[in-house]
Amino acid sequence: MEEVILRYDGESLSEHSMDIKLVAESLQGLETLVREVHEELGGKEEQVDIKVKGGFNEGSFEFLCTVSQFLSENIELLKIVGFGAPFAGGSLVSYLQWLKGRKIKRITLTEEGNCKIVTVDGETKESPSYMRALLASSSVRVAFNKVISKPLRSKGIELFQVLTPEQDRSEREVLASVTKDDERYFRQKQTLVEEIDSRKPPEEKVITFLSVHKDKDTGWRIDYDGDPLSVKIEDIDFRSRVSKGGEPDIFANAYTVDIQEIENIITLDKSYSIIKVYDPD
């Protein structure tokens, strides 16, 4: 079980009031962050329990967050989010602070199984493999916007902190801290990773067509080494001949093609494109 205190501080909270929408969105964002990390690490929805309680205290608003999870390994979800003690693998908060609002150009896997983050200006950093999907997740960025950025953009809220949960406030340790000046690092963005596809060099293969489309380049099916495979046809001349009836024996002929495998570096899903179709022998 993990327990931390999330705290907002500023002049507007000295009057013991905070916009209820900000409070509600912050709690929603917190739940999203914990559940996304839990799911990425292989957990199921019913295997995590999140509880909060809180209120105003000496000019600030704070709430106690308790997370219980039932993953086979003793993984601390709040630490991975960045709302816990720092650890060697780094947290989402620490990586966003390192990015400083910059876009990620690409994320690749290393031979050791970690992921390598490359920013648009060429700076690099390695992280655990599970960070690949989390850093590229739009819902994670929306959640951080709700928990950190949006409250700090509000008038009179100057500081967001995560603290250890001791009853005696003087004994609490600050685990994470974001000021109004740094809230922009946690804003949601439309494009998080510029290059999400990794293309292998085209290979020359002999295939047969199983189904074709005269009106679109996707969803064509081929026999690929004995297995059916859905492909995109990028050879415009060949598509034009098919649409005009210029390949009457398309299902009888064997064709030599240049085919390319494309892997989504975030989801690791694969797709295939036929770059060139050569005339059948």
N, C-alpha and C positions, 0 to 999 in steps of 0.2 A: 504494500500500500504506500502511495506517495501523498504527501500533504504539503502544500505551499500556500502562501498568502499573496494574492494579487492586489495591488494597491495603486490608486490614483490620487494624486495630490495637486493642489493648486488653490488659488484665491477663491474661485467660485465654490469650492467645496467647504470653505470655512463656515458657510451658512447651512451646512448639512443638507444640501440638495444637489441632485445630479439628474440630468435628463433621463427619464425612464427608458426612452428608446436607446440611448447609449448603453445603459445597463443591460437591457435585453439583448442587444446586438453583440455586446462583449461576451455575454454568457454563451450565446449561440456560436460565436467564433471560437471560443475556448473548446466547446464540445467538438466542433468540426476538426480542430487541430489534433486533439487527442485521438479521435476516432480514425482519422486518416492515417496517422502514424501507426496506430494499432492494426489497421487493415493492411497497410503496406508490409508489416512484419508478420503477416499471416494470421492475424486474429479475426475472430468473427464478432458480429455486432453484440451478441448476447454475452460475450466474454469480457466486456469492460463495463465498469460502473463508475459514473462521475457524479459527485455530489458537491454542492456549494452552499455556504451560508455566510452572511455578512451584513454590513451596514456601515454607518458613519462613525468615525472615531477621531477626535481631535483634529478636525479640519481636513480629513481625507475620507475617501470611500475605499473600503477594502472588503475582500471576501476570501474565506478559506475554501480552497479547492482540494477535494480528496478523490484520488483515482485508484481504483482497484481493478486489476486485470488478471487474466488467467492463462497467459501464454506459457508454453512449456518451459521457456527460459525466463529467468528473472530479469526482464527488460523493463527499465524505468522510462515510461512514455514521456513524462514531463521533462526529463532530462534531454530527450531527443528534440522535443519542441524548443527547448531553451529556457524552460521555466523550472529549472532544477540546478543542482550543483554542476559546474563545468566538468566535462569528461573528454578523454583523448580523441574520440571520434568527431567531436564538434557537434553543435546543435543547429537547428534551423535558424534560430535567432542569430547565432554567431556567423553563419554563412551569409545571411541577409545584411548584417552589419559590414561584413567584408565586401560584399557586392556594392554597397553604397548606392543602390538604385540603378546600377548598370545592368544592361541586358546580358544574358548568357548567350554566347555565340553558339557553343555546342557543348554537349556532355558525352564523353566516351568512356568505355570500360578499359581498365588497365589489365595487364596480364595477371596481376595479383587479385583481380576481382573487385577492386575499388572503382570509383568513378572519378574521372578527371574533368574538372569544370574549367572552361575557357571563356573569359569575358570578351566583349566586343573590342576591347582595347588590348587584348593579348595576355592579360594576367591569368595565371593558372593556380589551381588549388585542388588537392585530392580530398576525397571524402568517402565514407562508407557507401557501399553500392545502393543501399536503400534510399540514400539522399537523391538519387537520380530522378525518381518519379516524384518525390516530395517537392524538390526545388522547381520542377516543371509543372506542378499542379496549380491550376488557376484557382481552385477552391481553397487551397492552402493560403494563397496570397489574399484572397477575399477575406478569409478568417483573420489573418494578421491585421488587415485593414480595420476590421471591426474591433479587435481586442486592443490594438496599440495606436494605429495611425489616426483613425477617426476621432477617438476621445481626445487625443493630444492636439488635434486641429480645432477643437472646441475652445471657446473663450474661457479662460480661467482655469484650465487644466494644464499643468506644466510638466508633470512627471508621471511615468508609469514604472512600477517596480514589482519584482517578485522577491518575496522574503521567506525565510524559514518561519515555521509556525509557532514559535515559543509564546507562551502567554505573557511573559514579561517582555514588553516591547524593546527594552534596552538590550536584550540578549539576541534579538533577531539579526540574522545575517542577510545581506543583500545578495541575491542570486543572479538577478538581471535588472538592468536599469536602462530606460530610454527617455530622453528628454524631448521637448517640443522641437528642438533643432534637428533631431535625427528621425523624426516620425516618417519622413519621406521615404526612408529605406524600406518601410513596411506597407507602402501603398500597393493596391492592386494594379496590375498591368495587363494590357491586352495580349502582348507578345512577350513571353518569358524566355523562350529559347529560339534563336533564329534558325539554326540548322538542326532539324529533327530527323532527317533521313541520312542514312549511310548507304552509298551505292557501291556494290562490288563491280569489278570490271566485267563487261559483257562476255558471255561464253557462247561458243558456236555449238548448237544442238540440232538434232533431227527430231521433228515433232509432227504430230498429226492434229488436225483441228476436230474438236468434238461439237462445238457450237460457236456461232458467230453472230455479230450484230451489225446491221447496215447503218444504224443511226447513232451509234456511240462507240467509243474506243475502249471502254471498260467492260468487264464481265464476259469476255471471250474465254472459252474453255479449250484446253489442249490436253493431249496425252503426253505426259512428260516422264519418260523412263518408266512407263507402265502405270503411272498414277495421274488422275485428273487434276488439272491445275487451272485456276482462274488467273487471267493475265490482262494487261493493258497493251493495246497495239499502238505503238508510236510511229510506225511506218505509214505515213500519210498516203503515199502512192499505192501501197497494197490495200489499204482500207478503201481507197477510191475505186480500185478495180473490183473489189468484192461488192461494193454498193451498186456498181454499174453492171454486175453480172459477168465480169471478166474472169472469174475463177469458177467455172462450172463444176470442176472436179475437186473442189476444195476439201471435201470430206474423204475423198479417195486417195489424194496425193499425200506423199510425205514431203515436208518442207524443211530445208535448212534455215535456221534463224539465228540471230544474235539476241540472246535473252539475258536480262540483267536482274539480279536479286537486289531488292531495296529493303533495308531493315530500319524500322523506327527505333531510334536510339533510346527513347524513353520507355515505350511499352515492349520493345523487342519483337513486335509483330513484323512479319515479313510479307512483302508483296513482290510481284514480278512484272516486268515490262519487256515486250519484244521490240527491240530497237529497229531491226531490219529483217525482212522476209525475202529470201532469195527464190528465184524461179525454180519450180520442181524439176528434177532431172527427167 
